[in-house]
Amino acid sequence: MNKQHWLGYVISVVITCTAAGITYLLDHWLLPTSGTVLILQLSVLLVAFLSNFRAAMLAVVIALLLFNFLFTEPRYSLHMTDIDEIVTAIVFISVAVITSHLATSFRHQKESLRQAELRSNILLSVSHDLRTPLASIIGNLSTLQAYQERLPEQERAELLQGALDEGDRLHRYIENLLQATRLQHGEIRLTHAVQDIRPVVSKTLSRFPSQDRFFVHDHLQSAMVEVQSSLLEQALFNVLDNAVRFSGEAAAVNITLSETAESVFIDIEDQGPGISANKRALVFKVFYSSREKDSGTGGTGLGLSVAKGIIDIHNGRISIQDSNQGCHVQIELPRANTTEEVK
């Protein structure tokens, strides 16, 4: 039995017993039997929406036993002698089973629609963001193959470098796509290590062809965080890559490292057009992009979503802050317990 099933059963017991406790207190103020049944019925329905059908059926059994034990004559026994109460119990079981089935079916249909929307977005994104770098790679290599003998050395080098750059872009896109899928299905498992945040930032910056446009402002005293460095590097790279692409070819990107008693902050500020207030929450959604259909300058809609997912599983927070110019992304990570072993 997996962890999800156990969690469903715990939810079932807690909600049903809580509902029974509330009903028992109200019973002292002459709550009618119909009111008791309705409250217990609502608890079963809530379990069905929050968990699964098996947990809902457990809630039905618990609610029925509590109804029999606490609210029917003779009280505080599992006997039921009144015909009206027996009929009420039968109706309760029937309604509870039907509503639980409908609620779980609704949840499954909603999840199916969400998965269908995700698959549709993947196909739409793949159709553009795989095709473009592949076309460039094929075009450059085909030109290089056809005119290799007649092209000057510099042009051959430019064609080859262009193919490599597009290949790197394609690799980053596929990496983000795989991470987005894993995050959506909760398949990422962290291997935490307490470490200094500065080397993680430095290693991320080294992935860019040129670091001249990055300016790091270090205001940290103790920069220890508990993270999986490879994942955090990917999140930082996605944010920095987004800043670089929207800032122009030579604009500066400022990275400020700061701290409070509880958290370490990484503030990334670029010189791009910025993000309007009504779109700040949207940019972290999977496949959200400013690109319209197959045109425009928007990206894949994956980078910031993956960054948010990675920061979230580190119990951190990523947000867009107010800025007079460009975009200001703030990443907050909880400070590590420095008494733990530093790996």
PyMOL commands that set and color helices and strands:
alter all, ss='L'
color gray80, all
select helices_A, chain A and resi 3-27+33-50+53-71+83-129+131-146+153-184+197-205+229-245+277-279+282-284+303-313
alter helices_A, ss='H'
color red, helices_A
select strands_A, chain A and resi 193-196+214-218+224-227+253-259+263-269+317-321+328-334
alter strands_A, ss='S'
color yellow, strands_A
deselect
rebuild
show_as cartoon
